[in-house]
Amino acid sequence: MQEIIDFFSITLFSIQDQEFTLLQILALPIAVWLAYYFIKKSSAFIISRLKQKGLEPDLILLIQRLYFIITLLLLIFTTLALLNVPLGAFAFVSGAVAIGVGFGAQNIINNFISGWILMWEKPIRIGDFLELGDVKGTVETINTRSTLIRRTDGVHMLIPNSHLLENTVTNWTLVDRLARAQVRVGVAYGSPTKLTEELIYEAVNGHELVLKEPKPEVAFEDFGDNALIFDTYFWIDTGGEKGLRGIKSDVRFKIEELFTANNIVIAFPQRDVHLDGELKITRGS
């Protein structure tokens, strides 16, 4: 038994007059792994209790990250103290890491800080509908380095957190979950404009997901080249199960149905072609 103790007490190396034994080297990663396992399980338990209390997903995510980082640091420092490993022995490692961060990890640190800003200030929250350039989608989670967005076509995208802070982002649901939609339709010249307006109102107001307040509006927008142009504007709650695109499609279907029933023709491009000239036929001998 004493031989085993002596074996694990062998000094492998020393830093700043601090000796490191085989036991310390073997015990350190095991202790850190056990600490990480405890943090992960306890974090999952706390998050499940917070979800039961009905807290916002963004607040739950912020609490989870703070708990994980603070607890991990405390357990690491406690483990080092129990193993008699002085923090001063790692001073040279800290200096090397600082130099590496300064030269090669600027983007990582930038995205890390940006992620905390997003979770703390909440300019973008989980469940928000964003428009970033040609990308439109819903935020599913805000990670430490990047934000996961599910596009309208179902594809998931990872966008660096710093990109969300440094570029213009349209957040459709920043203040509330209300969004205004527009549907345009053109009817043939000679169509009864008042009846057209009434039918469009009927199509919009008849949809169960269109809000009654603010009230829908119909505007006789313009005299087009081939049609009388009408625009209708209405508001919906984007938090519903059906998206904006589906509701606009339903309204168009209903408008077409009502127009057909009332003999109102939806206009289409028409061109009159005039042929001017004489047709000459030359007969050979």
C-alpha positions in Angstrom: 0.0 0.0 0.0 2.8 2.4 0.9 4.5 1.6 -2.4 1.3 2.7 -4.2 1.2 5.9 -2.2 4.9 6.5 -2.9 4.3 5.9 -6.6 1.5 8.4 -6.9 3.5 10.9 -4.9 6.3 11.0 -7.4 7.1 14.6 -8.4 6.8 15.0 -12.2 7.8 18.6 -12.5 7.8 21.9 -10.6 6.8 25.4 -11.5 7.9 28.4 -9.3 9.1 26.0 -6.5 5.7 24.3 -6.6 6.0 20.5 -7.1 3.3 18.6 -9.1 2.9 15.0 -8.3 1.4 12.2 -10.4 -1.7 12.1 -8.1 -2.4 15.8 -8.7 -2.0 15.4 -12.5 -4.4 12.4 -12.6 -6.9 13.8 -10.1 -7.2 17.3 -11.7 -9.0 16.3 -14.9 -11.2 13.8 -13.0 -12.3 16.4 -10.5 -13.0 18.9 -13.3 -15.1 16.4 -15.2 -17.1 15.5 -12.1 -17.6 19.2 -11.5 -18.8 19.8 -15.1 -21.2 16.8 -14.8 -22.7 18.2 -11.6 -23.1 21.6 -13.1 -24.8 20.2 -16.2 -27.3 18.1 -14.3 -28.1 20.8 -11.7 -28.5 23.4 -14.5 -31.0 21.2 -16.3 -32.9 20.8 -13.1 -33.0 24.5 -12.4 -34.1 25.3 -16.0 -37.0 22.8 -15.8 -38.2 24.4 -12.6 -38.0 27.9 -14.2 -40.0 26.7 -17.2 -42.7 25.4 -14.9 -43.0 28.9 -13.4 -43.7 30.3 -16.9 -40.6 32.6 -17.2 -39.7 34.0 -20.6 -37.2 31.9 -22.6 -34.7 34.7 -22.9 -34.6 35.2 -19.1 -34.2 31.4 -18.6 -31.4 31.3 -21.0 -29.6 34.2 -19.3 -30.0 32.6 -15.9 -28.7 29.3 -17.3 -25.6 30.9 -18.7 -24.8 32.9 -15.5 -25.3 29.9 -13.3 -23.1 27.7 -15.5 -20.2 30.1 -15.7 -20.2 31.2 -12.0 -20.6 27.7 -10.7 -17.9 26.3 -13.1 -15.4 28.9 -11.9 -16.2 28.3 -8.2 -15.8 24.6 -8.6 -12.5 24.9 -10.6 -11.0 27.2 -7.9 -12.2 24.9 -5.1 -10.8 21.8 -6.9 -7.4 23.5 -7.3 -7.4 24.5 -3.7 -8.2 21.0 -2.5 -5.4 19.6 -4.6 -3.0 22.2 -3.3 -2.4 23.6 -6.7 -1.6 27.3 -6.4 -3.2 29.7 -8.8 0.1 31.5 -9.2 1.6 28.5 -10.9 -0.7 29.2 -13.8 0.4 32.8 -14.2 2.5 32.0 -17.2 -0.3 30.1 -18.8 -2.6 33.1 -18.3 -0.1 35.4 -20.1 0.2 33.0 -23.0 -3.6 32.8 -23.3 -3.9 36.6 -23.2 -1.4 36.9 -26.1 -3.3 34.3 -28.1 -6.6 36.0 -27.5 -5.1 39.3 -28.6 -3.8 38.0 -31.9 -5.9 35.0 -32.9 -9.2 35.0 -31.1 -10.6 38.5 -31.6 -13.7 37.3 -33.5 -14.4 34.7 -30.9 -14.3 37.2 -28.1 -16.3 39.7 -30.1 -19.1 37.2 -30.7 -18.9 36.0 -27.1 -19.4 39.6 -25.7 -22.1 40.3 -28.4 -24.0 37.2 -27.2 -24.1 38.5 -23.7 -25.3 41.9 -24.9 -28.1 40.2 -26.9 -29.2 38.2 -23.8 -28.9 41.2 -21.4 -30.4 44.1 -23.5 -32.8 41.8 -25.4 -32.9 43.7 -28.7 -33.4 40.2 -30.2 -35.3 37.5 -28.2 -36.1 33.9 -28.7 -39.2 33.6 -30.9 -38.6 37.0 -32.7 -39.1 37.1 -36.4 -36.1 38.8 -38.0 -35.2 40.1 -41.4 -31.5 40.4 -42.1 -30.8 41.2 -45.7 -32.4 38.4 -47.8 -32.7 36.2 -44.7 -36.1 36.0 -42.9 -36.7 33.6 -40.0 -37.5 33.0 -36.4 -34.9 33.0 -33.6 -34.8 29.6 -31.9 -31.9 30.1 -29.5 -29.1 32.6 -28.7 -25.8 30.7 -28.1 -22.6 32.1 -26.7 -21.0 32.5 -30.1 -23.9 32.5 -32.6 -27.7 32.8 -32.9 -29.7 29.9 -34.4 -32.4 31.1 -36.8 -35.0 29.0 -38.6 -35.7 30.5 -42.0 -39.2 30.6 -43.5 -38.2 27.7 -45.8 -37.3 25.5 -42.7 -33.5 25.7 -43.1 -31.5 26.5 -39.9 -28.8 29.2 -40.0 -26.1 30.1 -37.5 -25.4 33.8 -37.6 -22.5 35.2 -35.6 -23.8 37.4 -32.7 -21.6 40.3 -33.7 -23.2 40.3 -37.1 -26.6 41.0 -35.5 -25.3 44.0 -33.6 -23.1 45.5 -36.3 -25.7 45.3 -39.1 -29.2 46.6 -39.7 -31.7 44.0 -38.5 -35.5 44.3 -38.9 -37.2 42.8 -35.9 -40.8 42.4 -36.7 -41.7 41.5 -33.1 -39.5 43.8 -31.1 -42.3 45.8 -29.4 -45.2 43.5 -30.0 -46.2 40.6 -32.2 -48.5 42.6 -34.4 -47.6 42.9 -38.1 -49.3 44.7 -41.0 -49.9 42.8 -44.2 -50.8 44.1 -47.7 -52.6 42.4 -50.5 -52.9 44.1 -54.0 -55.4 43.2 -56.7 -56.2 44.8 -60.0 -59.6 44.7 -61.7 -60.5 45.3 -65.3 -61.6 48.8 -66.3 -65.3 49.3 -66.2 -65.7 47.2 -63.0 -67.9 48.7 -60.2 -65.3 50.3 -57.9 -67.6 50.5 -54.8 -68.7 46.9 -55.1 -65.0 45.9 -55.5 -64.1 47.8 -52.3 -67.0 46.0 -50.4 -66.0 42.6 -51.6 -62.4 43.1 -50.6 -63.5 44.2 -47.1 -65.7 41.1 -46.9 -62.8 38.9 -47.8 -60.4 40.4 -45.2 -62.9 40.8 -42.3 -64.1 37.2 -42.9 -60.7 35.7 -42.0 -60.6 34.6 -38.4 -56.9 35.5 -37.8 -57.2 39.1 -39.1 -57.5 41.5 -36.2 -60.5 43.8 -35.9 -58.4 46.5 -34.3 -56.7 48.2 -35.9 -59.4 48.0 -38.6 -58.5 46.7 -42.1 -58.3 49.4 -44.8 -59.0 49.3 -48.5 -57.5 51.9 -50.8 -58.2 52.6 -54.5 -54.5 53.0 -55.2 -54.1 53.9 -58.8 -55.3 53.8 -62.4 -52.9 51.2 -63.8 -51.9 50.5 -67.4 -54.2 47.5 -67.6 -56.2 47.6 -64.3 -57.8 49.6 -61.5 -55.4 48.9 -58.6 -56.8 48.2 -55.1 -54.7 47.7 -52.0 -55.9 46.3 -48.7 -54.0 46.6 -45.4 -54.8 44.5 -42.3 -53.1 43.5 -39.1 -52.4 40.0 -37.7 -50.8 38.5 -34.6 -47.6 36.8 -35.7 -47.7 34.7 -32.6 -50.4 32.5 -34.0 -50.0 29.1 -35.6 -50.5 30.4 -39.1 -47.9 32.8 -40.6 -48.3 36.0 -42.5 -47.8 34.3 -45.8 -50.5 31.8 -45.3 -53.0 34.4 -44.2 -52.3 36.6 -47.2 -52.9 33.5 -49.4 -56.2 32.9 -47.8 -57.3 36.4 -48.4 -56.4 36.2 -52.1 -58.4 33.0 -52.4 -61.4 34.6 -50.9 -61.1 37.7 -53.0 -61.0 35.6 -56.2 -64.0 33.6 -55.1 -66.1 36.7 -54.3 -65.0 38.4 -57.5 -66.0 35.4 -59.6 -69.4 35.2 -57.9 -70.1 38.9 -58.6 -68.7 38.9 -62.2 -65.8 41.1 -61.5 -62.8 40.3 -63.7 -59.3 40.3 -62.2 -57.3 42.2 -64.8 -54.4 40.8 -66.8 -51.9 42.5 -69.1 -53.4 43.2 -72.6 -51.8 44.6 -75.7 -53.4 45.8 -78.9 -51.3 45.1 -82.0 -51.9 47.3 -85.1 -50.4 46.1 -88.4 -49.8 49.0 -90.8 -48.5 48.4 -94.3 -49.3 46.9 -97.6 -48.7 43.3 -98.6 -47.2 43.1 -102.0 -47.0 39.8 -103.9 -44.7 39.6 -107.0 -45.3 36.8 -109.4 -42.5 35.6 -111.5 -42.9 34.6 -115.1 
